[in-house]
Each structure stands twice: as structure tokens, then as C-alpha cells.
């Protein structure tokens, strides 16, 4: 397949004259964000929606998204990049397209839990919040045994109530349901030196927390894009280098994290590579109970991080 020579942009008829209060920014690579965009637009409110295909090769998907954007009952833009630029740079590119005073970053593989999702975020924006993370749930996520391990892990660490997230506000920030005021993002953008998967959002939040409060309202969205166990293994392998970048930039913060403390303990063990491999095999063994596999996967991740702490 021949690579596209340049990026391209499609606007719907409502885009040109709009002055939105809130810009909803949705990057995707392979996922189909059409249902998410339609549901958000149907909720109404003074918003615009910007979708960014980060160098995807699926022309049929791009065509469907272009048709969806044209039909949305709110201002909308579709940006298709000729080449993949990655998670951090892609979101920075999205922000450059936005016109609202507040930006709401959403992942393509989530759906709002409530019909008041847009109105609730507009209310937070009206308070002129600098940064706010709305939270995750599995309310609309179908049960599937292929993703039992990821579900078990996320229920323990990601799908936390607002009160618990607020205890470590920078640690529980993800780009998948994140509100940022424009001037804050212009001052502190995502670090484009991060590559692959993991930690670019938490590292960004660490820099933010030095200057602005991070709110944790209860405006959850359901995470639909759960991974299989092998996919998690691959992502954690990618994340180790990013974890090392976070340690170098924010040692005083990361040293308090359980993942760092466990990694340091494992690093002192003889034969730690054998422990890591045993944990990986256990995490990939479907016959074992999900809670045990989740523990094994966390141990495997800590074993990877032990090589960079």
C-alpha cells in the first residue's frame, strides 16, 4: 500500500462559524470512534468535536468517520495524519486544532456512562477548572472471558472512586477522560519524547500538579478497549523505558509509588529474570483464577521495571 503524501482535514458545515466553550478531542488508531462522537453530539451543549486518525492505514474506517463527521449535529472536524506520530504528539496536534477555552481528551474506545456526561463536563468547565479527570468504569463494557485479566487489574487500580483518586491526584490521571483549560495546556503540553505505551499522561500530571490543582469529579466513562493478556505483556514491555523517563524527571514523586518500591525490592533479588518469567507464564495461563493472574501480571510488570530503577 502506498503511503499518503500529506495530512488532510474535513470539516462539517457547522464548523466554520462555531465558537464552542468545550472542545472534545478524540485520537484513534484502528478503533472506531463513530459511536462515541454520535453519542456526545446527541447530548447537546456548546461543544465541538475533533477526531484525529493517527496515521491509520484503514481507508474504509477513515471514510466512515468522514461521513459521520459530516452528519454530526454539532461542529466537528476530522484530521487524518499521513504517518503515525504517537500518543503524546498526536494529542498535542489535536489540541492545536481546538478552539474552546477547555479541552476534553477522550479515548476512542470509551463511551459516556450518563446522558448528562457533556453537561457535567461543561459545568466543570464553567467553574474554570485548570485540570480535571472524570474517572473510568465498566458500566457499559460487555463481559468477555478473553479480557478477564485486564478487567480484574483495572478494577483494582483504574476504576477508582473520585474520593480515592483525589488522595494522589497526579497519579490517577489518564488522557482518556481528561479536561484541561487551554492556557494550562499551552503552558504544559505532553512530552513528545515518550514513545510507545504508558506513563506520558501521569508524567504530564506530575508537571501540572506543581502549578495547578487537579480535580477528580465523578463523570465516568466506560472503558471498552480491554486487552488480552498477551497484549498487556507487550504494553508493559513498552512501558519500562517510559517509566525510566518518569523516574529521571520526578524521582521525589515516583519513589512513593508502590510500583517503584516493589521494583526496587525485586532488583535486589538473585535470579530476578527467572521470577519475572514465572510471573509472565502465570499471568498468561487462562486456567488460573483471574485474581491470581492479576497479581502475577503486576509482579511481571514490577520485574520489568526492576531493570530501570
C-alpha positions in Angstrom: 0.0 0.0 0.0 1.3 3.4 -0.9 1.6 5.9 2.0 -0.4 9.0 1.8 1.7 12.1 0.9 0.1 14.5 3.3 -2.4 15.0 6.1 -5.9 16.1 5.4 -8.8 17.8 7.2 -12.5 17.6 6.8 -14.9 20.0 8.5 -18.7 19.6 8.7 -21.0 22.6 7.8 -21.3 23.8 11.4 -17.5 24.1 12.0 -16.7 27.4 10.4 -18.9 29.7 12.4 -18.8 28.0 15.8 -17.3 29.5 19.0 -17.5 26.5 21.4 -17.0 26.5 25.1 -15.6 23.0 25.1 -13.5 21.1 22.5 -13.8 17.3 22.7 -10.6 15.8 21.3 -10.6 12.1 20.3 -7.5 10.4 18.8 -7.7 7.0 17.3 -5.6 4.3 15.6 -7.6 1.4 14.4 -10.5 1.9 16.9 -13.8 3.3 15.5 -14.9 6.5 17.4 -18.1 7.0 15.4 -20.5 5.8 18.2 -18.7 7.9 20.8 -18.9 11.0 18.6 -22.6 10.5 17.8 -23.5 10.0 21.5 -21.6 13.1 22.6 -23.2 15.2 19.8 -26.7 13.9 20.7 -26.3 15.1 24.3 -26.2 18.7 23.0 -24.2 21.5 24.7 -21.8 24.1 23.4 -19.2 21.8 22.1 -17.1 20.9 19.1 -15.7 17.5 18.3 -12.3 16.9 16.7 -11.2 13.4 15.7 -7.6 12.5 14.7 -6.6 9.4 12.9 -3.0 9.0 13.9 -1.6 7.5 10.7 -4.0 4.6 10.4 -4.0 2.6 7.2 -7.7 1.7 7.2 -9.2 3.8 4.4 -12.6 2.3 4.8 -12.7 3.3 8.5 -11.5 6.8 7.6 -14.3 7.1 5.0 -16.9 6.1 7.6 -15.5 8.7 10.1 -15.6 11.4 7.4 -19.3 10.6 6.8 -20.0 10.6 10.5 -18.4 14.0 11.0 -20.4 15.5 8.2 -23.6 14.3 9.7 -23.0 15.3 13.4 -25.4 17.9 14.8 -22.5 19.9 16.3 -19.4 21.5 14.9 -16.9 18.7 14.0 -13.5 18.3 12.3 -11.7 15.1 11.2 -7.9 15.2 10.9 -6.2 12.3 9.2 -2.4 12.1 9.6 -0.3 10.7 6.8 2.1 9.0 9.4 1.7 7.9 12.9 3.1 10.4 15.4 2.4 8.6 18.7 0.2 9.2 21.8 1.8 12.4 23.1 2.5 14.2 19.9 -0.9 13.2 18.5 -2.7 14.7 21.4 -0.6 17.9 21.1 -1.7 18.0 17.4 -5.3 17.6 18.5 -5.1 20.5 20.9 -3.8 22.7 18.2 -7.0 22.2 16.3 -9.3 23.1 19.2 -11.0 26.4 19.7 -12.7 26.1 23.1 -11.4 27.5 26.3 -11.4 24.0 27.7 -10.2 20.8 26.1 -11.7 17.4 26.9 -9.5 14.5 25.8 -11.3 11.2 25.3 -10.1 7.9 24.0 -11.9 6.3 21.1 -12.6 3.1 23.0 -14.8 4.7 25.7 -18.5 5.6 26.0 -20.1 8.0 28.4 -21.8 6.4 31.4 -24.6 9.0 31.6 -26.7 11.1 29.4 -25.5 14.1 31.3 -21.8 13.5 30.5 -21.4 16.6 28.3 -23.5 18.8 30.6 -21.5 17.6 33.6 -18.2 18.5 31.9 -19.5 21.8 30.8 -20.4 22.6 34.4 -16.8 21.8 35.5 -15.5 24.0 32.7 -17.8 26.8 33.8 -16.0 26.7 37.1 -12.9 27.5 35.1 -11.1 24.3 36.4 -7.5 24.0 35.3 -7.4 20.2 35.1 -9.9 17.5 36.0 -10.1 13.7 35.4 -13.6 12.2 35.4 -12.8 8.5 36.0 -13.4 5.1 34.5 -15.9 2.4 34.9 -17.1 -0.8 33.2 -20.7 0.0 33.3 -21.2 -0.3 29.6 -18.4 -2.8 29.0 -19.5 -6.3 27.9 -18.2 -9.3 29.9 -15.8 -11.3 27.8 -13.5 -14.0 29.2 -10.7 -13.0 26.9 -10.4 -9.8 28.9 -11.0 -11.1 32.4 -7.4 -10.4 33.4 -7.4 -6.8 32.3 -10.8 -6.2 33.9 -9.5 -7.6 37.2 -6.4 -5.4 37.1 -8.3 -2.2 36.1 -11.0 -2.7 38.8 -8.2 -2.6 41.4 -6.1 0.3 40.0 -8.0 2.3 37.4 -11.7 2.2 38.2 -11.5 4.1 41.5 -14.0 6.4 43.1 -13.3 10.1 42.9 -12.5 10.4 46.6 -9.8 7.8 46.4 -8.3 9.3 43.2 -8.1 12.7 44.8 -5.7 11.3 47.5 -3.0 11.1 44.8 -4.4 13.4 42.2 -1.4 13.3 39.7 -1.2 9.5 39.9 -4.7 8.9 38.8 -4.8 11.0 35.6 -5.3 9.4 32.2 -5.8 11.0 28.8 -9.0 9.1 28.2 -11.4 11.3 30.2 -9.4 14.4 30.9 -10.4 18.1 31.0 -7.7 20.8 30.6 -8.0 24.6 30.3 -6.5 25.9 27.2 -3.9 28.2 28.8 -2.8 25.3 31.1 -2.2 23.0 28.2 -0.4 25.7 26.2 2.0 26.1 29.2 2.4 22.4 29.8 1.9 20.1 26.8 2.6 16.3 26.7 6.2 15.4 26.4 6.8 14.1 22.9 9.9 12.3 23.8 7.7 9.5 25.2 7.3 6.7 22.8 5.2 3.5 22.7 2.7 3.0 25.5 2.5 4.2 29.1 3.2 7.0 31.6 3.1 10.0 29.3 -0.2 11.1 30.9 0.9 10.6 34.5 4.3 12.4 33.9 2.3 15.3 32.4 0.1 15.4 35.5 3.2 15.5 37.7 4.3 18.7 36.0 0.8 20.1 36.2 0.5 19.4 39.9 3.4 21.7 40.6 1.4 24.7 39.4 -2.3 23.9 39.3 -4.8 21.8 41.3 -6.1 18.6 39.7 -9.7 17.9 40.4 -11.4 14.5 40.4 -15.1 14.8 39.8 -17.4 11.8 39.3 -18.1 11.9 35.5 -17.1 8.4 34.5 -16.9 6.8 31.1 -16.9 3.1 30.4 -13.6 1.6 29.1 -14.5 -0.7 26.2 -11.0 -1.4 24.9 -9.7 -4.0 27.3 -6.7 -6.0 26.2 -5.9 -9.7 26.2 -3.2 -11.0 28.5 -0.6 -11.2 25.6 -1.4 -7.6 24.6 -0.9 -6.4 28.2 2.5 -8.2 28.3 3.5 -6.3 25.1 2.4 -3.0 26.5 4.2 -3.4 29.8 7.4 -4.2 27.9 7.0 -0.9 26.1 6.3 1.0 29.3 9.5 0.2 31.1 11.5 2.8 29.1 8.8 5.4 29.8 8.9 4.5 33.5 12.6 5.2 33.5 12.0 8.6 32.0 9.5 9.4 34.7 11.9 8.3 37.4 14.6 10.6 36.0 12.3 13.6 35.8 10.3 13.1 39.1 12.3 10.9 41.5 10.7 12.5 44.5 7.2 11.6 43.4 7.8 8.2 41.9 9.7 7.0 44.9 6.5 6.9 46.8 4.7 4.7 44.3 4.2 1.0 45.1 5.3 0.1 41.6 8.7 1.7 42.3 9.1 0.2 45.7 8.3 -3.3 44.6 10.6 -2.9 41.6 13.5 -1.8 43.9 12.9 -4.9 46.0 13.0 -7.2 43.0 16.1 -5.6 41.7 18.0 -6.8 44.8 16.9 -10.4 44.3 19.2 -13.0 42.7 17.7 -14.6 39.7 15.1 -11.9 39.2 14.8 -12.7 35.5 13.5 -16.2 36.5 10.9 -14.6 38.8 9.8 -12.3 36.0 9.4 -15.2 33.5 7.5 -17.3 36.0 5.2 -14.4 36.7 4.7 -13.9 33.0 3.8 -17.5 32.4 1.3 -17.5 35.3 -0.3 -14.3 34.0 -0.8 -15.9 30.6 -2.3 -19.1 32.0 -6.1 -18.9 31.4 -6.8 -21.8 33.7 -5.7 -19.9 36.8 -8.1 -17.6 38.7 -8.2 -14.0 37.5 -7.1 -12.5 40.8 -4.0 -14.7 40.9 -3.3 -13.9 37.3 -3.7 -10.2 38.0 -1.2 -10.5 40.9 1.2 -12.3 38.6 0.9 -9.7 35.9 1.6 -6.9 38.4 4.7 -8.9 39.5 5.8 -9.3 35.9 5.4 -5.5 35.4 7.4 -4.8 38.5 10.1 -7.2 37.3 10.4 -5.2 34.1 10.6 -2.0 36.0 13.3 -3.5 38.2 15.7 -3.3 35.3 15.3 0.5 35.1 15.0 1.7 38.8 
